[in-house]
Amino acid sequence: ISFGKQHEELAKHRKGDLILVHGNLQVNRYQDKYGQQKEGWQMLTQSIISSRTGR
């Protein structure tokens, strides 16, 4: 999850781009309507560093 300028910079990247993300990783566990245990992961970003160079 990213907001503001971080979100704008992250949105410029594409699949395969190398980035370094610093933040808090959270796991959300829940039970679906069929009784199966599920989990979802979220990263709340604090900073993003890109490996992009001028191409």
C-alpha distances in whole Angstrom, upper triangle without the diagonal:
4,7,11,12,10,8,12,13,10,11,15,15,16,17,19,18,18,15,14,11,11,10,10,10,11,13,14,17,19,22,23,26,28,27,26,23,20,16,13,10,7,6,5,6,9,11,12,15,17,20,21,25,27,28
4,7,9,6,5,9,10,8,10,13,13,16,17,19,17,17,14,14,10,11,10,11,12,14,16,17,21,23,26,26,29,32,31,29,27,23,20,16,14,10,8,6,6,8,9,10,13,15,18,19,22,24,26
4,7,6,5,8,10,10,11,14,15,18,20,22,20,20,17,16,13,14,12,14,16,17,19,20,24,25,29,29,31,34,34,32,30,26,23,20,17,14,12,9,8,9,11,12,15,17,20,21,24,25,27
4,5,5,6,9,10,11,13,15,18,21,23,20,21,18,18,15,16,15,17,19,20,23,24,28,29,32,32,35,37,37,36,33,30,27,23,21,17,15,13,11,11,12,12,15,17,20,20,23,24,26
4,5,5,6,9,10,11,13,17,20,21,18,18,15,16,14,15,15,18,20,22,25,26,30,31,35,35,37,40,40,38,35,32,29,25,22,19,16,14,11,11,10,10,13,14,17,17,19,20,23
4,5,5,6,9,10,12,15,17,19,16,15,12,12,10,11,12,15,16,19,21,23,27,29,32,32,35,37,37,35,32,29,26,22,19,15,13,11,8,8,7,7,10,11,15,15,18,20,22
4,5,5,6,9,10,13,16,18,15,16,13,14,12,13,13,16,17,18,21,22,25,27,30,30,33,35,35,33,31,27,24,20,18,14,12,11,9,11,10,9,12,13,17,16,19,21,22
4,6,5,7,10,13,16,18,15,16,14,15,14,16,17,19,20,22,24,25,29,31,33,33,36,38,38,36,34,30,27,24,21,18,16,15,13,14,12,11,13,13,16,15,18,19,20
4,5,5,7,11,14,15,12,13,11,12,12,14,15,18,20,22,24,26,29,31,34,34,37,39,39,37,34,31,28,24,21,18,16,15,12,13,10,8,10,9,12,12,14,15,17
4,5,6,9,11,13,10,11,9,11,10,13,14,16,17,19,21,23,26,28,31,31,34,35,36,33,31,27,24,21,18,15,13,13,10,12,10,8,9,9,12,12,15,17,18
4,5,8,11,13,11,13,12,14,13,16,17,19,19,21,23,24,27,29,31,31,33,35,35,33,31,28,25,21,19,16,15,15,13,15,14,11,13,12,15,14,17,18,18
4,7,10,12,10,12,11,14,14,18,19,22,22,24,26,27,30,32,35,34,36,38,39,36,34,31,28,24,22,20,18,18,16,17,15,12,12,10,13,11,13,14,15
4,7,8,6,9,9,12,13,16,18,20,20,23,24,26,29,31,33,33,35,37,37,34,33,29,26,23,20,18,16,17,15,17,15,11,11,9,10,9,12,14,14
4,6,6,9,10,14,15,18,20,22,21,23,24,26,29,30,32,31,34,35,36,33,32,28,25,22,20,19,18,19,17,20,18,14,14,11,12,11,14,15,15
4,6,9,11,14,15,19,20,22,20,22,23,25,27,29,31,30,32,33,34,31,29,26,23,20,19,18,17,19,18,21,19,15,15,13,13,13,16,18,17
4,6,9,13,14,18,20,22,21,23,24,26,29,31,33,32,35,35,36,32,31,27,25,22,20,20,18,21,19,21,19,15,15,12,11,11,14,16,15
4,6,10,12,16,19,21,20,23,24,27,29,32,34,34,37,37,38,34,32,29,26,23,21,19,17,19,17,19,16,12,11,8,8,8,11,13,13
4,7,10,13,16,19,19,22,23,26,29,31,34,34,37,38,38,34,32,29,26,23,20,19,16,18,16,17,14,11,9,6,6,7,11,14,14
4,6,10,13,16,16,19,21,24,27,30,33,33,36,37,37,34,31,28,24,21,18,16,14,15,12,13,10,7,6,5,6,8,12,15,16
4,7,10,13,14,17,20,23,26,29,32,33,36,37,36,33,30,27,24,21,17,15,12,13,10,11,8,6,5,6,8,11,14,18,19
4,7,10,10,14,17,20,23,26,29,30,33,35,34,31,28,25,21,18,14,12,9,9,7,8,6,5,7,9,11,14,17,20,22
4,7,9,13,16,19,22,26,29,30,34,35,34,31,28,25,21,19,15,12,9,8,6,6,5,6,9,12,14,17,20,23,25
4,7,10,13,16,20,23,26,28,31,33,31,29,26,23,19,16,13,10,6,5,4,5,7,9,12,15,18,20,23,26,28
4,6,10,13,16,19,23,25,28,30,28,26,23,20,16,14,11,8,6,5,7,8,10,12,15,18,21,23,27,30,32
4,7,10,13,17,20,22,26,27,25,23,19,17,13,11,7,6,4,6,9,11,13,14,17,19,21,24,27,31,32
4,7,10,13,17,19,22,24,22,20,16,14,10,8,6,5,6,8,11,13,16,17,20,22,25,27,31,34,35
4,6,10,13,15,19,20,18,16,13,10,7,6,5,6,9,11,14,17,19,20,23,25,27,29,33,36,37
4,7,10,12,16,17,16,14,11,8,5,5,6,8,11,13,16,19,22,23,26,27,30,32,36,38,39
4,7,10,13,14,12,11,7,6,4,7,9,11,15,17,20,23,26,26,29,31,33,35,39,41,42
4,7,10,11,9,8,6,5,6,8,12,14,18,19,23,26,28,29,32,33,36,37,41,44,44
4,7,8,6,5,5,6,8,11,15,17,21,23,26,29,32,32,35,36,38,40,44,46,47
4,5,5,5,7,7,10,12,16,18,22,24,27,31,33,33,36,36,39,40,44,46,46
4,6,7,10,11,14,15,19,22,25,27,30,34,36,36,39,40,42,43,47,49,49
4,6,9,11,14,17,20,23,27,29,32,36,38,38,40,41,43,44,48,50,50
4,7,9,13,16,19,22,26,28,31,35,37,37,40,41,43,44,48,50,50
4,6,10,13,17,20,24,26,29,32,35,35,37,38,39,41,45,47,47
4,7,11,14,17,21,23,26,29,32,32,34,35,37,39,43,45,45
4,7,10,14,17,20,23,26,28,28,31,32,33,35,39,42,42
4,7,10,14,16,19,23,25,25,27,28,30,32,36,39,39
4,7,10,13,16,20,21,21,24,25,27,29,33,35,36
4,7,10,13,16,18,18,21,22,24,26,30,32,33
4,6,9,13,15,15,18,20,22,24,28,30,31
4,6,9,11,12,15,17,19,21,25,28,29
4,7,9,11,15,17,20,22,25,28,30
4,6,7,11,13,17,19,22,25,26
4,7,10,14,17,19,22,25,27
4,7,10,14,15,18,21,23
4,7,10,12,15,18,20
4,7,9,12,15,17
4,5,9,12,14
4,6,10,12
4,7,8
4,6
4
